[in-house]
Amino acid sequence: MEEADVLSDRIVVMVDGQFQCMGTSLYLKNNFGDGYSIALTTSHNTQVKDIIANIIPSSVLTSESGSSLVFSIPKTEMEDLGRFFSVMEGNEIQEDLSVLP
């Protein structure tokens, strides 16, 4: 989808040779997308995972490699996503997770 965002004005989705839908990438993402992905690089993997689990319980850790984490966030959790970014921007991560509101 990333390449289509850059190279196309309209995207057509076909399945088994049959036309399924057409639209801009924004239209398709809003109507058929399942949420957002957050990619983080941190030396505090355990603390960040705990913070996200507390703020956005429906999040799913989709990838963990070294200091990189990738989470999948459902579209229904947008209010919680804003809270997560507020916590991450405004506080240092502490061992006791005292940054949680």
N, C-alpha and C positions, 0 to 999 in steps of 0.2 A: 504494500500500500504506500510505502514511503516514496518509491520511485514514481508511482502514479501521481502522487501529490505534486511532485516537481514537474513532471513531463506532460501532464494531461489537464485539460479543462473539464472533461467529462470522462467517467469511467463506466464501462459496461461489464457486468458480471454474467458469465455464462457457466452453466453446469451441464455436463454431458451433452454439449453442443446446443443447449437450449438457452435462450435469452431469459435472464431472471430479473435484472433491474439495471437502471442507468441513472447516473446523477453525478454531481460534483463530489469530491472526496469528503467535504464537510457534510453534505446531505447523507451520504452513505454511512459515515461514522456516527452521525446523530441518530439515524434510524435503525442501523443494524449493528453498531459497535457494542461491545460488552463492557466498556469502561476504559480506564487509563492504566498506564504502566509508569511506575516510578523507579528510576535507576539511581542508586546511591553508591558512593564510594566513601567508606568510613573505616576507621580503625576500631570503632566501637560497635561491631556487628551485633553482639548480644543485646546491648542497651537499645540500639535502634530497633531491633526486632521486637523487643518488649514494649517500646513506646508505640510503635505502629499497632501492635496487637491490642494495646489498651485503648488507643484512640479510634482505630478502624478495625474492629473485630472481624469483619468480613473480608479483610485483605488476605491475599494468598502470596506467600513467598514463592516466586516462580523460578528463581535462579540465585545461587550463592556461589561465588568463586573468589577465594581470597578475601579481599576487602570490598568486593562489589556485591551489592544486593539488588535484586529486581523484584518489585511487588506488583501484583495486579490488584487494581482497585475498582470495584463496581461503580457504574454511573450513579447509582442510588446513594452513594456515600460522599457526595461532593461537599456537603457542609463539614463533615469530619475531615476531609482532605485539607480544607482551609485551616482547620484547627491544628492539624499536624504540621503544616508549613509554619504557622505562627509559633508553635513550640520549638521547631528546629531553628528558626531564624532568631528567636529571642533568647535562647538559653544555651548554656553549655551542657553537654550530656554528662551526667554525674553517675557514679557507680550505684547510688541508691535510688535513681530515677526520680529525684526530687523535682525535676522539670515538669512532671505531669501536673496539669491544672486540677 
